Amino acid sequence: MAMPADKVDKAKARVQAALAASYLSRSDYRSLLGRLRHVATCVRPARPFLQRVCQQERQLHRRQRVPLSAAMTADLIWWPRILESSQLNGVPLQYFHALPASTTILDMDASDTAFCALVPAARLALRYCFSDKERQLIEATKTD
């Protein structure tokens, strides 16, 4: 499985625009992340260069602009090289068809106060209550 040339070109354009900017709008940042995540699916060696670009996503609010940190810029600089390398573009389909059978099924749900995980095969229920600090962070991330 490989990325079509038009998608590679669109990803290159997004990366170049990001490198030329000192900050990104929320929609531009999300678009960049979406394109780079798609590339990282097809180009496995690109995954490490996505991590620091994604770090700002947790603090992202509705009308906020995302400043490009030095770390993000350092990772973005690698993306044009990754996108230009035809040797890296492609993942053998065996990665998508040869998934091992699951040995554990885990059902999870969360609220503003705790999260719970159920492991039916083990007849086990795990519950974690959020600390005051974690509940404050949850409240801070809620939109208006």
N, C-alpha and C positions, 0 to 999 in steps of 0.2 A: 504494500500500500504506500503510495507516494502522494505528495501534495501537487495539485495542478499548478501550472506556471502562473495563472492569473492570481491564485491565492498567495503564492510566493511573492509576486509583485506587490500585492496589496499590503502584505506584512512588511515588506521592505519599505514601502512608502510611509507606513505608520511609524516604524522605527526611526527613519530619517527625520520625520516631523518631530518626534519626541526628542531626539538628540539636538535638534535646533532650538527647542523651547527650554525655558527655565522652569516652567510649570505646565501642567496639563489640566484641562477641565475634567470634571467627573466623567462625562461621556467619552472624551478622547482617551482617558486612562482606561476605562472599561473596554473600549474597543481595542486598544493596544493589548491588554491582557488577554482578551478573547482570541485574538489572532496568534499571539505568542503561545498560548496554551494549545491551540490547534497544531501549531508547528511542533511543539514539544511532544505531542502524541506521535507524530510521524518521524521526528528527528530526535531520537532518544538522547544523544549526547548534549542536546540543548537544554535539558531539564535543569542542570545546576545554575544556568544563567537566567533562569526565570524566578528563582527564589527571592532575591533581593528586590526585584521589580514588584513582586506581589506583596511585600511587607506593608506598603501604605494602604492596602485594601481594607485592613481591619479598622483603620481610623477614618475611613471615608464617609463623609456626610453629604447630604443632599446637594447643596450649592457650593461645596468646597473645591478649591483647586488643589492639585497635588504637586508639591514642589519636587523637582528631580534632584535627589541627593547625589552625592559623589559616588556612592556605592551603586545606586541604580544606573547612573550614567556609565560607570565602569562595566556593568553587565550588558547594557544596551549596545555598547561599542562592539561586542562580539557578535551580535545578531546579524548584521549584514554579511559577515564572513560565513556564518552558519547557513544563512539563506542562499548564498551563492554557491555553496558546495553541493554539487549534484551527488557526490558519494555519500553524503549524510542524509539525503532526502529519501526516506523509505524505511518502512518497518516490515519485516517478513510477516505474512499473514498468519504464520504459525503462532505468533504472540496472541492473536485474537481467537484462535480456534483450539488451542491446547491448554486452556485454563484447567487447573486441577479441580476435582470435585470438592465442594465445601465440606468441611468437617464440623463446623459450628455455625449455627444460625443465631444472630444477635439482633434483637429488636430494641430500638432505642427511642426515647422521647424526652423532651426537655420542657421546662417551664421557666418562669423567672426566678424560681426559688431552688430548683433542683433538677437533676436529670436521672433517669432510670434506665437500666439496661436489663433485658430479660434473656436468659439463655435456656430455652425450653428443654433441650436435651439433658442438661444438667439439673433441671428444675431449680434454677438459681435466679434470684432477682438482686440486682446491684443498684444501690441508690446513693447518690452523692448530693449533699446539700451545699449550695453555694455559700461562700463566706460573705460577710457584709461588703467587703471590697469588691468581690465579684458581682454582687447584686447592684452595686453602684455603677459598675462598668456596663452592666446590661441596661440599666436605665439610661445611661448616657448615650448608648447607641440607638435608642429608639428615636424614630423620626417624629416630627411635629404632627 
